[in-house]
Amino acid sequence: MSSLRGTRLRNSLAVKVIFSTVLLSLILFSLVGSALYSKLSDGILNVKLDSSIAETRSAVFNAQYRFSFVGKPNNDVIASIVKDLVANSATISATVNGREVALLRSSPLTKEKVDYQSTSNLVSPSVIPEELRSRVRKSLGTEWAPTTIKYVNGNRIPGLAVGQTITIPTVGRYEMYLIFSLVSQNATLDLLRTYLLITGVFLLFMIGLLTWLVVRQVVKPVQEAARIAERFTTGDFNQRMRVESNDEIARLGTSFNEMASSLQSQIHRLENLSLVQQRFVSDVSHELRTPLTTLRMASDVVHSARGTFDTSIARSAELLAAQLDRFERLLEDLLEVSRFDAGVAVLEIVKFDISELIERCIADLSLVAQERGVDIECNSTGYLVLIEADSRRVERILRNLINNAIEYAGAKPVQIKLVESQGTIAVGVRDHGVGLEAESAFRVFDRFWRADPSRARVRGGTGLGLSIALEDARLHNGELEAWGRPGEGAHFVLTLPKQAGQSIDGRLIRLQPIDYYSTGD
């Protein structure tokens, strides 16, 4: 049940439209959201960078100004100024919006010089990237780089380091860095990212909901039309679509209903015509029985005495007998067709060897094959293949297929192949004569149909043989299929179950023969 529901969902037009719309919206929102987030984050960080650079320049300028106006510098005075600068240039904590200060020496310390390197709030000097320090030493301006503020106690927060060189009297060049916390900016970006995500999910949900509402209005009539069309396949033409407005869908419903009414009318008319035709065939066939019997008796008397007649009269007696034979076959075929139409055809099940039956059919038609210069090749000789079926009907099928193959073989060999499995047998009859058009293979089983209407029936067939053969095969729960190509011959495959009432378990003989592929087509 769940798999059936899953299949219906996968094949649902509404689900496909909603899924496509939501997927495209998701892609669009992802692109727009990414671009918007990138633009806003760049703006927020650029504002922080500009303000940080300005603050750094101001702090370095103030520090250099104080060092420049030291009268007689000594170690204590300079140490006091450095301590004051570090304390005033930094806040108590930079974990939210503050900043830290690092004063680092640019050259190795000598014994004559005092080390004034220091940082605020126990910040580790290693927070300043070496790449940034190298750029600061080479530059006369302000340089910056992103970093992570690491405290001696192990705390870490994202930050931005901005530095510039400064000259300390009696000591030389030092590097002064202001390290700004980016916690506030990152929190803002995280909040922005969350809002964008929530907004995107909400918009996707609303788009999906609105799409479902719109698609439902459009697809519901289509689903109703599909449901009614499925009912048509079962023969129920009384279903109609509801028409409640004047829009395009309503016009579709109106046209659909008109089409259904027209189809129902045509089918009823054809059914009535078919019933009349079936009744006519049945009545005529039965009514012809009695006069045909009388004619046959008279013909037999004349035919038996033809030796006493003149040559022309004797020939007429022979022609009369031959035409009566053909007429009897036609009448028998019409009676058989009427039984199929009336649904009263029954099987007389017996168990027999179909291999022996094939050999008998070949023997009976051997003279005909010799007259046409056709060699019959069969692989069934010596095989015992027992099936439960109506031997009379199966023999009629095989005779018809072999006779047709001989007639259209064009003096080329005819191959007959018998294949069996545990529950199925198949017989293939292959000729290499005039062949069939591809579309003719579907109509060859129609009653009275001929691929070439101008072609005369050499052996006086009724035009019902293949149609009756197909009905006989289906009466056994079997199949009879045809293949053909112009100039390449034809191939008929009969497939029957071995046991009466069972079904075939597959196609044992390929409809398109192997020798056809070997020609290069």
C-alpha positions in Angstrom: 0.0 0.0 0.0 2.8 2.4 0.9 4.7 1.6 -2.3 1.5 2.2 -4.3 1.1 5.6 -2.6 4.7 6.4 -3.2 4.4 5.6 -6.9 1.3 7.8 -7.2 3.2 10.7 -5.5 6.1 10.3 -7.8 3.8 10.3 -10.8 1.6 13.2 -9.5 1.7 16.3 -11.6 0.9 18.5 -8.6 3.9 17.1 -6.6 6.2 17.6 -9.6 5.1 21.2 -10.0 5.4 22.0 -6.3 8.7 20.2 -6.0 10.1 22.1 -9.0 8.8 25.5 -7.8 10.2 25.0 -4.3 13.5 23.7 -5.6 13.9 26.7 -8.0 12.9 29.0 -5.2 15.4 27.4 -2.9 18.2 27.9 -5.5 17.1 31.5 -6.1 16.9 32.3 -2.3 20.3 30.7 -1.8 21.9 32.8 -4.5 20.2 36.1 -3.3 20.7 35.3 0.4 24.4 34.5 -0.2 24.9 37.7 -2.2 23.0 39.8 0.4 24.8 38.2 3.3 28.2 38.7 1.6 27.3 42.4 0.9 26.1 43.1 4.4 29.0 41.3 6.1 31.5 43.1 3.9 29.9 46.4 4.8 29.9 45.6 8.6 33.5 44.5 8.6 34.6 47.4 6.4 33.0 49.9 8.8 34.8 48.2 11.7 38.1 48.2 9.7 37.9 51.9 8.8 37.1 52.9 12.4 39.9 50.6 13.7 42.5 52.1 11.3 41.4 55.6 12.3 41.6 54.8 16.0 45.0 53.2 15.5 46.4 56.2 13.7 45.1 58.5 16.4 46.6 56.4 19.2 50.0 56.1 17.4 50.0 59.9 16.8 49.2 60.7 20.5 51.9 58.2 21.6 54.5 59.6 19.2 53.5 63.1 20.3 54.2 62.3 24.0 57.5 60.7 23.2 58.6 63.6 21.1 58.1 66.2 24.0 60.1 64.3 26.6 62.8 66.8 27.8 65.5 64.5 29.1 64.4 61.0 28.6 65.5 58.3 31.0 64.4 54.8 31.5 61.9 55.6 34.3 60.2 58.4 32.3 59.9 56.3 29.2 58.6 53.2 31.2 56.0 55.5 32.8 54.9 56.8 29.4 54.7 53.3 28.0 52.7 52.0 30.9 50.4 55.0 30.6 50.0 54.5 26.9 49.1 50.8 27.2 46.7 51.5 30.0 44.9 54.4 28.2 44.9 52.9 24.8 43.2 49.7 25.9 40.0 49.0 27.8 39.6 46.8 30.8 38.5 43.9 28.6 38.2 43.5 24.8 35.8 40.6 24.9 32.9 42.6 23.6 33.5 46.0 22.1 36.9 47.0 23.5 40.4 46.8 22.2 43.8 45.6 23.4 47.3 47.1 22.9 50.6 45.5 22.1 53.9 47.3 22.0 56.5 45.1 20.4 60.2 45.8 19.6 61.2 45.8 16.0 64.8 44.6 16.5 66.6 42.2 18.8 67.2 43.6 22.3 70.8 44.7 23.2 72.4 44.8 26.6 72.5 48.6 26.6 68.8 49.0 25.9 65.8 48.5 28.2 62.9 46.2 26.9 59.6 48.2 26.9 57.6 45.4 25.1 54.3 45.0 26.8 50.6 44.0 26.1 47.3 44.9 27.8 45.1 42.5 29.8 47.6 39.6 29.7 47.2 39.3 25.9 49.8 37.0 24.3 52.2 38.7 22.0 51.8 35.8 19.5 48.4 37.1 18.5 50.1 39.5 16.1 50.7 37.5 12.8 54.3 37.4 11.7 53.2 38.4 8.2 51.6 41.6 9.6 54.7 42.4 11.6 56.8 42.1 8.5 54.6 44.5 6.6 54.5 47.0 9.5 58.4 47.0 9.7 58.6 47.7 5.9 55.8 50.3 5.8 55.6 53.9 7.0 51.8 53.7 7.2 49.2 51.6 8.9 48.8 47.9 8.2 46.1 45.4 9.4 45.3 41.7 9.4 42.6 39.5 11.0 43.6 37.5 14.0 42.5 35.6 17.1 43.0 37.3 20.4 44.6 34.8 22.8 44.9 35.5 26.5 47.4 34.0 28.8 44.5 32.2 30.6 43.5 30.4 27.4 40.5 32.5 26.2 40.3 33.1 22.5 38.1 35.6 20.6 38.1 36.8 17.0 39.8 40.1 16.4 41.5 42.6 14.1 45.1 43.7 14.5 46.1 47.2 13.2 49.7 48.4 13.6 52.2 51.0 12.8 55.8 51.8 13.8 56.6 54.2 16.6 60.0 55.7 17.7 60.9 55.7 21.4 63.7 58.0 22.5 67.0 56.3 23.4 65.6 52.9 22.3 64.6 53.2 18.6 61.7 51.7 16.6 58.9 49.8 18.2 55.7 48.4 16.7 52.4 49.6 18.3 49.4 47.4 17.6 45.7 48.0 18.6 43.8 44.7 18.6 40.0 45.2 18.2 37.5 42.6 19.2 35.1 41.3 16.5 32.8 39.6 18.9 30.0 42.1 18.4 30.4 42.1 14.6 30.4 38.3 14.5 27.3 38.2 16.7 25.6 40.6 14.3 26.5 38.5 11.3 25.3 35.3 13.1 22.0 37.1 13.9 21.8 38.2 10.3 22.5 34.7 9.0 19.8 33.3 11.3 17.2 35.9 10.2 18.0 35.2 6.5 17.7 31.4 7.1 14.4 31.8 9.0 13.0 34.2 6.4 14.1 31.9 3.6 12.4 28.8 5.2 9.2 30.8 5.8 9.2 32.1 2.2 9.8 28.6 0.9 6.9 27.3 3.0 4.6 30.1 1.8 5.6 29.6 -1.9 5.0 25.9 -1.5 1.6 26.5 0.1 0.6 29.1 -2.5 1.8 26.8 -5.4 -0.2 23.9 -3.9 -3.3 26.1 -3.8 -2.9 27.3 -7.4 -1.9 23.9 -8.7 -4.8 22.3 -6.9 -7.2 24.5 -8.8 -5.6 23.6 -12.1 -4.7 19.9 -11.5 -7.9 18.9 -9.8 -10.0 19.0 -13.0 -7.1 17.2 -14.9 -7.1 14.5 -12.2 -10.9 14.2 -12.6 -10.5 13.9 -16.3 -7.8 11.2 -15.9 -10.0 9.3 -13.5 -13.0 9.4 -15.9 -10.7 8.4 -18.8 -9.6 5.4 -16.7 -13.3 4.5 -16.3 -13.7 4.8 -20.0 -11.1 2.0 -20.4 -13.4 -0.3 -18.4 -16.3 0.5 -20.7 -18.1 2.9 -18.4 -18.9 6.0 -20.6 -21.5 7.4 -18.3 -19.0 9.5 -16.3 -18.8 13.2 -16.9 -16.7 16.1 -15.7 -18.3 18.8 -13.5 -18.4 22.2 -15.3 -18.9 25.1 -12.8 -17.5 28.2 -14.5 -16.5 29.7 -17.9 -12.7 29.6 -17.7 -10.3 27.5 -19.7 -10.6 24.6 -17.4 -14.4 24.7 -17.8 -14.0 24.8 -21.6 -11.8 21.7 -21.3 -14.5 20.0 -19.2 -17.1 20.9 -21.7 -15.1 19.6 -24.6 -14.2 16.4 -22.7 -17.9 15.7 -21.9 -18.8 16.3 -25.6 -16.0 13.9 -26.6 -17.3 11.3 -24.1 -20.8 11.6 -25.4 -19.6 11.3 -29.0 -17.5 8.2 -28.2 -20.4 6.7 -26.3 -22.7 7.2 -29.2 -20.2 5.8 -31.7 -19.4 2.8 -29.6 -23.1 2.0 -29.1 -23.6 2.4 -32.9 -20.6 0.1 -33.6 -21.8 -2.4 -31.0 -25.2 -2.5 -32.6 -23.6 -2.8 -36.0 -21.4 -5.6 -34.8 -24.3 -7.5 -33.3 -26.2 -7.2 -36.6 -23.2 -8.4 -38.5 -22.6 -11.3 -36.1 -26.3 -12.3 -36.3 -26.2 -12.0 -40.1 -23.1 -14.2 -40.4 -24.5 -16.7 -38.0 -27.9 -16.8 -39.7 -26.5 -17.0 -43.2 -24.0 -19.7 -42.3 -26.7 -21.9 -40.8 -29.2 -21.2 -43.6 -26.6 -22.2 -46.2 -26.0 -25.5 -44.5 -29.0 -27.3 -46.1 -28.7 -26.1 -49.7 -25.0 -26.7 -49.6 -25.5 -30.2 -48.4 -27.9 -30.8 -51.3 -25.4 -29.3 -53.7 -22.6 -31.5 -52.3 -24.7 -34.6 -52.8 -25.5 -33.7 -56.4 -21.9 -32.7 -57.1 -20.6 -36.0 -55.7 -23.0 -37.9 -58.1 -21.8 -35.9 -61.1 -18.2 -36.0 -60.0 -18.3 -39.8 -59.6 -19.7 -40.2 -63.1 -17.4 -37.7 -64.8 -15.6 -40.4 -66.7 -18.7 -41.0 -68.9 -18.9 -37.3 -69.8 -17.2 -35.4 -72.6 -13.9 -33.7 -71.6 -15.4 -30.2 -71.1 -18.3 -31.5 -69.0 -15.9 -33.7 -66.9 -13.7 -30.7 -66.3 -16.7 -28.7 -65.2 -17.6 -31.4 -62.8 -14.1 -31.3 -61.3 -14.3 -27.5 -61.0 -17.7 -27.7 -59.4 -16.4 -30.1 -56.8 -13.3 -27.9 -56.1 -15.4 -24.8 -55.7 -17.9 -26.6 -53.4 -14.9 -27.7 -51.2 -13.8 -24.1 -51.0 -17.3 -22.9 -50.2 -17.6 -25.5 -47.4 -14.3 -24.3 -45.9 -15.6 -20.7 -46.0 -18.9 -21.7 -44.4 -17.0 -23.7 -41.7 -14.8 -20.6 -41.0 -17.8 -18.3 -40.8 -19.5 -20.7 -38.4 -16.3 -20.8 -36.3 -16.1 -17.0 -36.3 -19.8 -16.8 -35.2 -19.0 -19.2 -32.3 -16.1 -16.9 -31.2 -18.3 -13.8 -31.5 -21.1 -15.5 -29.5 -18.6 -16.7 -26.9 -19.6 -20.3 -27.2 -16.4 -21.7 -28.5 -15.1 -24.5 -26.2 -12.0 -26.6 -26.0 -11.9 -30.4 -26.2 -8.8 -31.0 -24.1 -6.7 -34.1 -24.8 -3.0 -34.9 -24.1 -1.0 -35.3 -27.2 2.5 -35.0 -28.7 2.8 -31.6 -30.5 6.0 -32.7 -32.1 4.2 -35.6 -33.8 1.4 -33.1 -34.8 3.9 -30.8 -36.5 5.4 -33.7 -38.4 1.9 -34.8 -39.5 1.1 -31.3 -40.7 4.4 -31.1 -42.7 3.7 -34.5 -44.3 0.2 -33.5 -45.3 1.5 -30.3 -46.9 4.6 -31.8 -48.4 3.1 -32.2 -51.9 2.1 -28.5 -51.8 5.6 -27.6 -50.8 7.1 -29.6 -53.7 4.8 -27.9 -56.2 6.1 -24.5 -55.0 9.7 -25.6 -54.8 9.9 -25.0 -51.0 12.0 -27.1 -48.6 10.6 -27.4 -45.1 13.2 -27.6 -42.3 12.1 -28.7 -38.8 13.9 -29.3 -35.5 11.1 -31.2 -33.8 11.8 -34.7 -35.3 12.5 -37.2 -32.5 11.4 -34.9 -29.7 8.4 -36.0 -27.4 6.6 -32.8 -26.3 3.3 -33.6 -24.5 0.8 -30.8 -24.0 -2.9 -30.6 -22.8 -4.9 -28.8 -25.4 -7.5 -29.0 -28.1 -5.6 -31.0 -30.8 -8.0 -30.0 -33.6 -7.6 -26.3 -32.9 -3.8 -26.5 -32.5 -3.5 -28.5 -35.7 -5.6 -25.9 -37.5 -3.2 -23.1 -36.3 -0.2 -25.0 -37.4 -1.6 -26.0 -40.8 -2.5 -22.4 -41.4 0.9 -21.0 -40.5 2.8 -23.6 -42.5 0.5 -23.3 -45.5 0.9 -19.5 -45.5 4.7 -19.8 -45.2 4.8 -22.2 -48.2 2.5 -19.9 -50.2 4.6 -16.8 -49.6 8.1 -18.4 -49.4 9.0 -17.7 -53.0 10.7 -21.1 -53.5 12.9 -20.4 -50.5 13.2 -22.7 -47.4 10.7 -22.6 -44.5 12.1 -23.2 -41.0 9.9 -24.6 -38.2 11.3 -24.4 -34.7 9.9 -26.1 -31.6 11.0 -24.9 -28.1 9.7 -26.0 -24.7 10.1 -25.0 -21.0 8.7 -26.5 -17.9 5.2 -25.0 -18.5 5.2 -23.5 -22.0 5.8 -24.6 -25.6 6.5 -22.3 -28.6 6.5 -23.0 -32.3 8.1 -20.6 -34.8 7.4 -20.7 -38.5 9.9 -18.6 -40.6 9.9 -18.0 -44.3 12.2 -15.8 -46.4 9.7 -14.8 -49.1 7.9 -11.5 -49.9 7.5 -10.6 -46.2 5.3 -8.0 -44.5 5.4 -4.3 -43.9 6.1 -3.5 -40.2 2.6 -2.0 -39.7 1.0 -5.0 -41.5 2.2 -7.3 -38.8 -0.5 -5.8 -36.5 -3.3 -6.2 -39.1 -2.4 -9.6 -40.5 -4.8 -11.2 -38.0 -7.8 -9.0 -39.0 -10.6 -10.8 -40.8 -10.5 -10.8 -44.6 -7.4 -8.6 -44.5 -4.6 -8.9 -47.1 -1.4 -7.0 -47.3 -1.7 -6.8 -51.1 -5.4 -6.7 -52.2 -4.4 -7.2 -55.8 -2.6 -10.4 -55.0 -4.8 -13.4 -55.9 -5.3 -16.2 -53.4 -3.4 -19.0 -55.2 -4.9 -21.7 -53.0 -8.3 -20.2 -52.5 -8.0 -19.2 -48.9 -11.0 -17.6 -47.1 -9.1 -14.7 -45.5 -10.2 -15.9 -42.0 -7.4 -18.4 -41.3 -5.1 -16.2 -39.2 -8.0 -14.5 -37.5 -9.3 -17.9 -36.4 -5.8 -19.1 -35.5 -5.4 -16.1 -33.2 -8.7 -16.8 -31.5 -7.7 -20.5 -31.1 -4.4 -19.5 -29.5 -6.1 -17.1 -27.1 -8.7 -19.7 -26.2 -5.8 -21.7 -24.9 -4.5 -18.7 -22.9 -1.7 -18.5 -25.5 -0.4 -15.9 -27.9 0.1 -15.8 -31.7 2.5 -13.1 -32.9 3.7 -12.0 -36.3 6.8 -10.2 -37.6 7.8 -9.3 -41.1 9.9 -7.1 -43.4 9.5 -6.6 -47.1 11.8 -8.9 -49.0 13.1 -10.5 -45.7 10.2 -12.9 -45.1 7.9 -13.3 -42.1 8.0 -15.0 -38.8 5.0 -16.3 -36.8 5.4 -17.5 -33.2 2.8 -19.6 -31.4 3.2 -19.8 -27.6 0.9 -22.1 -25.6 0.8 -23.4 -22.0 1.5 -27.1 -21.6 -1.3 -27.6 -19.2 -4.9 -26.6 -19.9 -6.1 -23.6 -18.0 -2.6 -22.3 -17.2 -0.8 -19.3 -18.5 2.4 -19.0 -20.5 5.5 -18.2 -18.5 7.3 -16.1 -21.1 8.2 -15.9 -24.7 10.5 -18.8 -25.6 11.2 -17.8 -29.2 12.2 -14.2 -30.1 9.7 -12.7 -32.5 12.4 -10.9 -34.6 14.5 -13.8 -35.9 18.2 -14.0 -35.3 19.0 -14.4 -39.0 17.4 -11.0 -39.6 20.0 -9.3 -37.5 22.8 -11.1 -39.3 21.9 -9.3 -42.5 23.1 -6.0 -41.0 19.8 -4.2 -40.6 
